[in-house]
């Protein structure tokens, strides 16, 4: 793949783009670029989140296949309209959920497939950083499209649902500690068990089942997910608990963590640990990484593979995030 055209509204970003891709045409706005559709075969939309739906709809009208960064919209209703507009115009698109290709995610998926953890009951993931001085970007300051719920939430929820299935109810807590948007997020997702039906008591919802202590016939995994920017001691990145052991990843992509010392003996070619009490074994890391997303996109455009990330998955993620907003506001468990 080659970059042949770039839209950058900011003059400084245009200078940067010219240096990064000297052969690309530079445009000041999206309509100007969409008037020159012969320059490219694929559009990648990586604008601020509050503009994703608007830009996706414009590209759909132009009829060019596109990759849309997560979240595809700021609400589930808007996300459904994006998918509907693309479908109506016959414009194919996929979603940039590159974290599906994280080495950690690939390693955990392989571990689960082998059954090394037994029956999993809990999935925990901490995406936390120590940033006492906030960055001054739209991600921190845009009250419509910024904040960690929309920034990291789509990755956290998508990772959980890819591993453990659909979500039936959500509990959430969010706070804005150092920025206008939320920079502290905690989510609890209750996943459906295969073949189970929410609401063990007729007329009662899945959320009510949990609140009143009535358990569905088959219980799914519970995911506990954290994202924070004001965390001086980031927690273990990932912990997955089953009746046969646990999977543990301590650090978050090179960020300082008090748990780094636990990885001092991590052998090359492994990622994380299989832990059973005092025993721990390094887990082999499968081949793959973030670059594989665009390899999958190229195969999809050539008609040789399925869409890398189904937009319907992104709509379901948006529904979970909508429920999380309601839960955080009302302080209760919300059905999805």
C-alpha positions in Angstrom: 0.0 0.0 0.0 1.1 3.6 -0.7 -0.3 6.9 0.7 -1.3 9.0 -2.3 -3.5 11.7 -0.8 -3.8 13.4 2.7 -6.4 15.8 4.2 -4.9 18.0 6.9 -6.7 21.2 8.0 -3.9 22.4 10.2 -0.9 24.0 8.5 1.5 22.3 10.8 0.1 18.9 10.1 0.3 19.6 6.3 4.0 20.3 6.7 4.4 17.0 8.7 2.4 15.1 6.1 4.5 16.5 3.3 7.6 15.2 5.1 6.2 11.8 5.9 4.7 11.2 2.4 6.5 13.4 -0.1 4.7 11.9 -3.1 1.2 12.4 -1.7 -1.3 15.1 -2.8 -2.3 17.4 0.1 -5.8 18.7 0.6 -7.2 21.3 3.0 -10.6 19.5 3.4 -12.4 16.3 2.7 -14.7 17.5 -0.1 -11.6 18.6 -2.1 -10.1 15.2 -1.8 -13.3 13.4 -2.6 -13.5 15.3 -5.9 -10.3 13.5 -6.9 -11.3 9.9 -6.4 -9.0 8.7 -9.1 -6.0 9.3 -6.8 -6.7 6.4 -4.4 -8.5 3.1 -3.9 -9.1 3.3 -0.2 -9.9 6.1 2.3 -8.7 5.9 5.9 -10.7 8.1 8.2 -8.7 9.1 11.3 -10.3 12.4 12.2 -11.5 13.4 15.7 -14.2 11.0 16.9 -17.0 13.6 16.9 -16.4 13.9 13.1 -16.3 10.2 12.2 -19.9 9.8 11.3 -20.0 13.0 9.1 -16.8 12.0 7.3 -17.9 8.4 6.9 -21.2 9.4 5.3 -19.4 11.8 2.9 -17.1 8.9 1.8 -20.1 6.6 1.4 -21.7 9.1 -1.0 -18.4 9.2 -3.0 -18.5 5.4 -3.2 -14.9 4.7 -2.1 -14.1 1.8 0.2 -12.9 3.1 3.6 -11.4 2.2 6.9 -13.1 4.1 9.8 -11.2 4.6 13.0 -13.0 3.6 16.2 -15.5 4.6 17.5 -17.4 4.8 14.3 -19.7 7.3 15.9 -20.2 8.8 19.4 -23.6 7.0 19.9 -25.1 3.7 18.9 -27.9 5.4 17.0 -25.4 7.4 15.0 -23.3 4.3 14.4 -26.3 2.5 13.0 -26.9 5.4 10.6 -23.3 5.2 9.4 -23.7 1.5 8.6 -27.1 2.1 6.9 -25.7 4.9 4.8 -22.8 2.8 3.6 -25.1 -0.2 2.9 -27.6 2.0 0.9 -24.8 3.4 -1.3 -23.1 0.0 -1.7 -19.9 1.3 -0.2 -17.9 -1.3 1.7 -16.0 -0.3 4.9 -14.3 -1.8 7.8 -13.3 -0.5 11.3 -9.8 0.1 12.7 -9.9 -2.2 15.6 -6.2 -2.9 15.4 -6.0 -4.2 19.0 -7.5 -7.5 17.8 -3.9 -8.0 16.4 -2.2 -7.2 19.7 0.5 -9.8 20.5 -1.2 -10.1 23.9 -4.7 -10.6 22.4 -3.3 -13.3 20.0 -1.5 -15.0 22.8 -4.5 -15.1 25.0 -6.8 -16.4 22.2 -4.4 -19.2 21.6 -4.2 -20.0 25.3 -8.0 -20.1 25.5 -8.2 -22.3 22.5 -5.8 -24.8 24.1 -8.0 -24.8 27.2 -5.0 -24.1 29.5 -7.1 -21.9 31.8 -10.0 -24.4 32.1 -13.3 -22.7 32.4 -12.8 -18.9 32.5 -14.9 -16.9 34.9 -13.2 -13.4 35.0 -11.4 -11.2 32.5 -9.6 -8.1 33.8 -7.7 -5.5 31.8 -6.0 -2.3 32.9 -5.1 0.4 30.4 -3.6 2.9 32.7 -1.0 5.6 32.5 0.6 8.2 34.8 0.0 11.5 33.1 -0.3 14.1 35.9 0.1 16.9 33.4 -2.7 16.3 30.8 -2.0 16.6 27.1 -3.8 19.4 25.4 -5.5 17.5 22.5 -9.1 17.0 21.3 -9.0 13.6 23.1 -8.7 15.3 26.4 -10.8 18.5 25.7 -13.6 17.6 23.2 -16.6 17.0 25.4 -18.5 15.4 22.4 -15.9 13.0 21.1 -13.1 13.0 23.6 -12.6 11.1 26.9 -11.3 7.6 27.6 -14.7 6.0 27.3 -14.7 6.7 23.6 -11.0 6.5 23.1 -10.0 3.3 24.9 -13.5 2.0 25.6 -14.0 0.6 22.1 -10.8 -1.3 22.3 -11.5 -2.7 25.7 -15.1 -3.7 24.9 -14.2 -5.2 21.5 -11.3 -7.2 23.0 -13.6 -8.6 25.7 -16.4 -9.5 23.3 -14.1 -11.1 20.8 -12.8 -13.4 23.5 -15.9 -14.0 25.6 -19.0 -13.2 23.5 -21.8 -10.7 23.6 -22.6 -8.5 26.6 -26.0 -8.6 28.3 -25.5 -6.0 31.0 -23.1 -3.3 32.0 -22.1 -1.4 35.2 -19.8 1.7 34.8 -18.2 4.4 36.8 -16.5 7.4 35.0 -14.8 10.5 36.4 -13.1 13.6 35.0 -10.1 14.1 37.4 -7.7 16.2 35.4 -9.4 16.9 32.0 -12.8 18.2 30.8 -13.6 14.7 29.6 -13.5 11.5 31.6 -10.0 10.3 32.3 -11.0 7.6 34.8 -13.2 4.7 33.6 -14.3 1.4 35.1 -16.6 -1.0 33.3 -18.1 -4.3 34.4 -19.4 -6.4 31.5 -21.6 -9.5 32.0 -21.2 -11.7 29.0 -23.9 -14.1 27.8 -23.0 -17.8 28.3 -23.4 -19.9 25.1 -27.0 -20.9 24.8 -28.1 -18.9 27.8 -31.0 -16.5 27.8 -31.0 -13.3 29.9 -33.7 -13.1 32.5 -34.0 -16.4 34.5 -37.3 -15.2 35.9 -40.1 -14.4 33.5 -40.5 -10.6 33.2 -37.2 -9.9 34.9 -34.2 -8.6 33.0 -30.6 -9.8 33.2 -29.7 -6.7 35.3 -32.4 -7.6 37.7 -31.2 -11.2 37.9 -27.8 -9.9 39.1 -29.3 -7.3 41.5 -31.7 -9.8 43.1 -29.2 -12.7 43.2 -31.1 -14.8 40.7 -28.6 -16.6 38.5 -29.3 -17.5 34.8 -29.1 -21.2 33.9 -25.6 -20.7 32.6 -23.3 -17.9 33.7 -21.0 -16.2 31.3 -17.6 -14.5 31.9 -17.5 -11.2 33.8 -15.1 -8.6 32.4 -13.7 -5.9 34.6 -12.1 -3.1 32.5 -10.1 -0.1 33.6 -8.8 3.0 31.7 -7.1 5.9 33.5 -4.6 8.7 32.9 -3.9 9.6 36.5 -2.6 6.3 37.8 0.7 6.5 39.5 0.9 2.7 39.9 -0.7 1.1 36.8 -2.2 -2.3 37.6 -1.3 -5.5 35.8 -2.2 -5.0 32.2 -4.3 -8.2 31.9 -5.4 -10.9 34.3 -7.6 -13.8 33.1 -8.9 -16.2 35.7 -10.2 -19.8 35.2 -10.6 -23.0 37.2 -7.4 -24.3 35.6 -5.1 -21.3 36.2 -4.6 -17.6 35.3 -3.0 -15.7 32.4 -1.1 -12.6 33.6 0.5 -9.7 31.6 2.1 -7.2 33.9 3.2 -4.1 31.9 1.5 -1.8 29.4 3.6 -1.3 26.2 6.7 0.0 27.9 5.0 2.4 30.4 6.5 2.4 33.9 4.8 -0.1 36.2 5.7 -1.4 39.7 5.1 -4.9 38.2 7.9 -4.6 35.7 10.2 -6.5 38.0 8.0 -9.6 37.6 8.8 -9.8 33.9 12.6 -9.8 34.4 12.8 -13.5 33.4 10.4 -13.4 30.4 12.0 -15.5 27.7 12.1 -14.2 24.1 9.2 -15.3 22.0 6.8 -15.4 24.9 4.1 -13.0 26.1 2.7 -13.1 29.6 2.6 -15.9 32.1 0.4 -19.0 32.9 0.1 -18.8 36.7 -1.1 -21.5 39.1 -0.5 -20.3 42.6 3.3 -20.1 43.1 4.0 -21.8 39.7 4.3 -19.7 36.5 5.2 -20.6 33.0 5.9 -18.2 30.1 3.3 -18.4 27.4 4.5 -18.8 23.7 3.5 -15.8 21.6 1.9 -16.6 18.2 3.1 -14.8 15.1 1.3 -11.6 14.2 0.9 -8.0 15.1 -0.8 -4.7 14.2 0.6 -4.6 10.7 -1.6 -7.7 9.9 -4.7 -5.5 10.0 -3.7 -3.7 6.8 -2.6 -7.0 5.2 -6.1 -8.2 5.9 -7.5 -5.0 4.4 -5.5 -5.6 1.2 -6.8 -9.1 0.9 -10.4 -7.9 1.5 -10.1 -5.2 -1.1 -8.8 -7.8 -3.6 -11.8 -10.0 -2.9 -9.6 -12.7 -1.3 -10.8 -12.5 2.3 -13.7 -11.4 4.5 -14.0 -7.9 5.9 -11.3 -7.7 8.7 -13.7 -6.1 11.2 -17.4 -6.3 10.6 -19.0 -2.8 11.2 -21.8 -4.6 12.9 -19.4 -5.4 15.7 -18.7 -1.7 16.1 -22.4 -1.0 16.4 -22.7 -3.6 19.2 -19.7 -2.0 21.0 -21.4 1.4 20.7 -24.5 -0.1 22.3 -22.4 -1.3 25.2 -20.8 2.2 25.6 -24.2 3.9 25.5 -25.3 1.6 28.3 -22.1 2.4 30.2 -22.9 6.1 30.0 -26.4 5.5 31.5 -25.0 3.3 34.2 -22.4 5.8 35.2 -25.0 8.6 35.4 -27.6 6.5 37.3 -25.4 4.3 39.4 -27.0 1.0 38.4 -26.6 -2.0 36.2 -28.0 -1.5 32.7 -29.2 -4.2 30.2 -27.7 -4.0 26.7 
